[in-house]
């Protein structure tokens, strides 16, 4: 089934959910714009928009009855982000949803009045989208990940699953605040773990392949990726392939990396964030302003381990780590 067909069916399915006292039949249809950072064929994008639509349905917003959702897929491309953001704003939506920091910036460039709810983004203050977390003061608010503290935790988890690691390449996007902030957090904990760091940018596929290949000529090596930034997501499969080729234990920011063959991931649960984002969209549709709605931190985190990948790398996962895992892929 093609994704466009599924989204149509999703709207029909949502319409079958009972109204929960939010919107009443007969009122005008509200319009929501959603700009996804992923490619349209990415299965994780399907999971996210499903969670978002279900969250809306639980609050009484049923697609085709009292709400219409316009989806666009940016495929990790900044030019597409800007083009689609302008296109969605031109549709005069009641609210838009931004699924990456670069998309928040693109929406704010297109309009400083259309309400924006962001999700799975990093460092909204550093990005300049809000004035403060408690009172955003702009047309944007939403759900940010605690990426900086999680970056340090990921290095600790990498050492736990691969104790022999002494050198770690940090894969990050140096062009966004999340990239430099995440690297700084890792640098803070690295000395206590006896780890030497090498920073690798993600500007293009060629740069990533050359840098990881050169890094892997050493010994006792590992990889860590910083943040669910759109650029890191864009090169997900390449990074996983290179880690396997060079037998590098690697830790990633989200479950979808491990589903695709990565070793281990730790991060905020994106499904939970998309579902919670529906709550903020509901409040904005009912008259509240993004400027007054505090930015929310994650409330649910997930640790995922791929035992098949661990075996291929010759790693024995500690029982204590397995006991902490939210999901273990056999």
C-alpha positions as CSV (number, residue, x, y, z in Angstrom):
1,X,0.0,0.0,0.0
2,X,1.4,3.4,-0.9
3,X,1.9,5.9,1.9
4,X,-0.6,8.4,0.5
5,X,-3.3,5.7,0.4
6,X,-2.4,4.8,4.0
7,X,-2.7,8.4,5.2
8,X,-6.1,8.6,3.6
9,X,-7.1,5.4,5.4
10,X,-5.6,6.8,8.6
11,X,-7.9,9.8,8.3
12,X,-10.9,7.5,7.9
13,X,-9.8,5.4,10.9
14,X,-9.4,8.5,13.0
15,X,-12.9,9.6,12.1
16,X,-14.2,6.4,13.7
17,X,-12.7,7.4,17.1
18,X,-15.4,8.7,19.4
19,X,-15.4,12.4,20.1
20,X,-13.9,13.1,23.5
21,X,-15.6,16.4,24.2
22,X,-13.1,18.5,22.2
23,X,-14.8,19.7,19.0
24,X,-18.5,19.5,18.2
25,X,-20.0,18.4,14.9
26,X,-21.0,21.3,12.8
27,X,-18.1,23.6,13.6
28,X,-15.6,24.6,11.0
29,X,-12.9,22.3,9.9
30,X,-9.5,23.3,11.3
31,X,-6.3,22.9,9.3
32,X,-3.0,21.5,10.6
33,X,0.2,21.5,8.7
34,X,2.8,18.9,9.5
35,X,6.3,19.0,8.0
36,X,8.2,15.8,8.6
37,X,11.9,15.7,8.4
38,X,12.0,12.1,7.1
39,X,11.5,10.8,3.6
40,X,8.0,9.7,2.8
41,X,9.0,6.0,2.6
42,X,10.6,5.9,6.1
43,X,8.6,3.5,8.3
44,X,9.3,5.6,11.4
45,X,7.6,8.5,9.9
46,X,4.5,6.4,9.5
47,X,4.7,5.4,13.2
48,X,5.0,9.1,14.3
49,X,2.1,10.5,12.3
50,X,-0.1,7.6,13.4
51,X,0.7,8.4,17.1
52,X,0.0,12.1,16.4
53,X,-3.4,11.4,14.6
54,X,-4.4,9.0,17.4
55,X,-3.6,11.6,20.0
56,X,-5.8,14.1,18.2
57,X,-8.6,11.6,17.9
58,X,-8.5,11.0,21.6
59,X,-9.1,14.7,22.1
60,X,-12.0,14.8,19.8
61,X,-10.3,15.9,16.5
62,X,-11.3,13.6,13.8
63,X,-9.7,13.8,10.3
64,X,-12.4,14.5,7.7
65,X,-14.9,15.8,10.2
66,X,-13.5,18.7,12.1
67,X,-9.8,18.8,11.2
68,X,-7.7,18.4,8.1
69,X,-4.0,17.6,8.2
70,X,-1.6,18.6,5.4
71,X,1.6,16.5,5.4
72,X,4.8,17.4,3.7
73,X,8.1,15.3,3.7
74,X,11.4,17.2,3.8
75,X,13.7,14.2,3.4
76,X,16.4,15.9,5.6
77,X,16.9,18.6,3.0
78,X,17.1,22.2,4.2
79,X,15.9,23.6,0.8
80,X,12.8,21.4,1.0
81,X,12.2,22.4,4.6
82,X,12.1,26.1,3.6
83,X,10.0,25.4,0.5
84,X,7.5,23.2,2.2
85,X,7.3,25.5,5.3
86,X,6.4,28.4,3.0
87,X,3.9,26.2,1.2
88,X,2.1,25.1,4.3
89,X,2.0,28.7,5.7
90,X,0.4,29.8,2.5
91,X,-2.5,27.5,3.2
92,X,-3.4,29.6,6.3
93,X,-3.2,26.7,8.8
94,X,-4.5,27.1,12.4
95,X,-1.3,25.5,13.6
96,X,1.8,23.8,12.2
97,X,3.9,21.0,13.6
98,X,7.7,21.0,13.1
99,X,9.6,17.8,13.5
100,X,13.2,19.1,13.5
101,X,15.0,22.2,14.6
102,X,15.7,23.3,11.1
103,X,12.0,23.0,10.3
104,X,11.1,25.3,13.3
105,X,13.5,27.9,11.8
106,X,12.0,27.5,8.4
107,X,8.5,28.0,9.7
108,X,9.5,31.1,11.7
109,X,11.2,32.5,8.6
110,X,7.9,32.0,6.7
111,X,5.7,33.4,9.5
112,X,6.0,34.9,13.0
113,X,2.3,34.6,13.6
114,X,1.3,31.0,12.6
115,X,1.4,28.9,15.8
116,X,4.2,26.2,15.8
117,X,4.3,23.1,17.9
118,X,7.8,21.4,17.6
119,X,8.6,17.9,18.5
120,X,11.8,15.8,19.0
121,X,13.9,19.0,18.7
122,X,17.1,20.0,20.5
123,X,18.0,23.2,22.4
124,X,15.1,25.5,21.4
125,X,16.7,28.5,23.2
126,X,20.1,28.0,21.4
127,X,18.2,27.7,18.2
128,X,16.5,31.0,18.8
129,X,13.0,29.7,18.5
130,X,11.9,30.6,22.0
131,X,12.9,33.2,24.6
132,X,12.7,30.8,27.6
133,X,11.5,27.3,28.3
134,X,8.9,28.3,30.9
135,X,7.5,31.1,28.7
136,X,8.5,30.8,25.1
137,X,7.3,34.4,24.2
138,X,7.2,33.6,20.4
139,X,4.9,31.7,18.0
140,X,6.6,28.4,18.9
141,X,6.5,25.9,21.7
142,X,6.6,22.2,22.0
143,X,8.6,19.2,23.1
144,X,12.4,19.2,23.2
145,X,14.7,16.3,24.0
146,X,17.2,16.4,26.8
147,X,19.9,15.8,24.3
148,X,22.9,17.2,26.0
149,X,22.6,15.2,29.2
150,X,21.7,12.1,27.1
151,X,24.8,12.4,25.0
152,X,27.0,11.9,28.1
153,X,24.8,9.0,29.2
154,X,25.2,7.4,25.8
155,X,29.0,7.4,26.1
156,X,28.6,5.6,29.5
157,X,26.3,3.0,27.9
158,X,28.8,2.5,25.1
159,X,31.5,1.7,27.5
160,X,29.3,-0.6,29.4
161,X,28.4,-2.7,26.3
162,X,31.9,-2.5,24.9
163,X,34.3,-2.0,27.8
164,X,37.4,-2.2,25.5
165,X,36.6,1.0,23.7
166,X,39.3,3.6,24.1
167,X,38.7,5.9,21.1
168,X,35.3,7.2,20.1
169,X,34.3,9.1,17.0
170,X,31.5,11.6,17.7
171,X,29.2,11.9,14.7
172,X,27.4,15.3,14.8
173,X,26.2,18.2,12.7
174,X,28.5,21.1,13.5
175,X,26.2,23.6,11.8
176,X,23.5,23.4,14.5
177,X,23.7,24.2,18.2
178,X,22.7,20.6,19.1
179,X,25.9,19.4,17.4
180,X,28.3,21.5,19.4
181,X,26.3,21.2,22.7
182,X,26.1,17.4,22.4
183,X,29.8,17.2,21.8
184,X,30.6,19.4,24.8
185,X,28.5,17.1,27.0
186,X,30.4,14.0,25.8
187,X,33.7,15.8,26.3
188,X,32.8,16.4,30.0
189,X,32.4,12.7,30.8
190,X,35.0,11.2,28.5
191,X,38.1,11.7,30.8
192,X,36.5,9.8,33.6
193,X,35.8,6.9,31.3
194,X,39.3,6.9,29.8
195,X,38.0,7.7,26.3
196,X,39.7,9.8,23.6
197,X,37.3,11.6,21.3
198,X,37.4,12.5,17.6
199,X,34.7,14.7,16.2
200,X,33.3,13.9,12.7
201,X,30.9,16.2,10.8
202,X,27.9,15.0,8.8
203,X,27.9,17.6,6.0
204,X,27.7,14.9,3.2
205,X,28.0,11.2,2.6
206,X,31.5,11.4,1.2
207,X,32.8,13.2,4.3
208,X,31.2,10.7,6.6
209,X,32.6,7.7,4.8
210,X,36.1,9.1,4.5
211,X,36.2,10.2,8.2
212,X,34.9,6.9,9.6
213,X,37.1,4.8,7.4
214,X,40.2,6.8,8.5
215,X,39.2,6.7,12.1
216,X,38.7,2.9,12.0
217,X,42.3,2.3,11.0
218,X,43.1,2.6,14.8
219,X,42.2,0.1,17.4
220,X,39.7,-0.1,20.3
221,X,37.3,2.2,18.5
222,X,33.7,3.1,18.8
223,X,31.1,5.5,17.5
224,X,28.5,7.8,19.1
225,X,25.9,9.9,17.2
226,X,24.7,13.2,18.7
227,X,21.1,14.0,18.5
228,X,18.1,13.2,16.3
229,X,19.1,16.1,14.1
230,X,17.8,15.9,10.5
231,X,21.3,15.6,9.1
232,X,22.2,12.6,11.3
233,X,18.9,11.0,10.5
234,X,19.5,11.5,6.8
235,X,22.7,9.5,6.8
236,X,21.4,6.8,9.3
237,X,21.8,3.8,7.0
238,X,25.3,4.9,5.9
239,X,26.5,5.3,9.4
240,X,25.1,1.9,10.5
241,X,26.7,0.3,7.4
242,X,30.1,1.8,8.1
243,X,30.0,0.8,11.7
244,X,29.3,-2.8,10.7
245,X,31.9,-2.8,8.0
246,X,34.6,-1.6,10.3
247,X,33.4,-3.6,13.3
248,X,32.8,-0.5,15.4
249,X,30.5,-0.7,18.5
250,X,28.2,2.3,18.1
251,X,25.4,3.9,20.1
252,X,22.6,5.9,18.5
253,X,19.9,8.5,19.5
254,X,16.8,6.4,18.7
255,X,15.2,3.0,18.4
256,X,14.9,3.1,14.6
257,X,18.7,3.0,14.3
258,X,18.8,-0.3,16.1
259,X,15.9,-1.7,14.2
260,X,18.0,-1.0,11.1
261,X,21.0,-2.9,12.4
262,X,22.6,-0.6,14.9
263,X,24.0,-2.0,18.2
264,X,22.3,0.1,20.9
265,X,20.3,3.3,21.3
266,X,19.2,5.5,24.1
267,X,16.9,8.5,23.8
268,X,13.6,10.1,24.3
269,X,10.6,8.0,23.0
270,X,9.5,9.9,19.9
271,X,6.1,8.1,19.8
272,X,5.3,9.5,23.2
273,X,6.4,13.0,22.1
274,X,4.2,13.0,19.0
275,X,1.2,11.8,21.1
276,X,1.9,14.6,23.6
277,X,2.3,17.1,20.7
278,X,-1.3,16.5,19.8
279,X,-2.2,17.8,23.3
280,X,-0.5,21.2,22.6
281,X,-2.2,21.3,19.1
282,X,-5.5,20.8,20.8
283,X,-4.9,23.6,23.3
284,X,-3.9,26.0,20.5
285,X,-6.9,25.1,18.5
286,X,-9.0,26.0,21.5
287,X,-7.5,29.4,21.8
288,X,-4.2,29.2,23.9
289,X,-1.1,30.9,22.6
290,X,2.3,29.2,22.0
291,X,4.0,32.1,23.7
292,X,2.3,31.1,27.0
293,X,2.7,27.3,26.8
294,X,6.0,26.1,28.4
295,X,8.4,23.9,26.4
296,X,8.1,20.4,27.7
297,X,10.9,17.9,28.4
298,X,10.7,14.2,27.7
299,X,8.9,12.0,30.2
300,X,9.7,8.7,28.6
301,X,13.1,7.3,27.5
302,X,13.9,4.0,25.8
303,X,17.0,1.8,25.8
304,X,17.1,-0.7,22.8
305,X,19.8,-3.3,22.2
306,X,20.3,-5.5,19.1
307,X,21.8,-8.8,20.2
308,X,22.4,-10.0,16.6
309,X,24.7,-7.0,16.1
310,X,26.3,-7.5,19.4
311,X,27.1,-11.1,18.4
312,X,28.5,-10.0,15.1
313,X,30.9,-7.6,16.9
314,X,31.9,-10.3,19.4
315,X,30.3,-8.5,22.3
316,X,28.6,-10.2,25.3
317,X,26.0,-7.8,26.6
318,X,26.0,-7.6,30.4
319,X,23.0,-9.0,32.1
320,X,22.6,-5.8,34.1
321,X,22.3,-3.8,30.8
322,X,19.8,-6.3,29.3
323,X,17.7,-6.0,32.4
324,X,17.5,-2.2,31.9
325,X,16.6,-2.5,28.2
326,X,13.1,-1.5,27.1
327,X,13.5,-3.6,24.0
328,X,15.9,-6.4,23.0
329,X,16.1,-7.4,19.3
330,X,17.1,-11.0,18.9
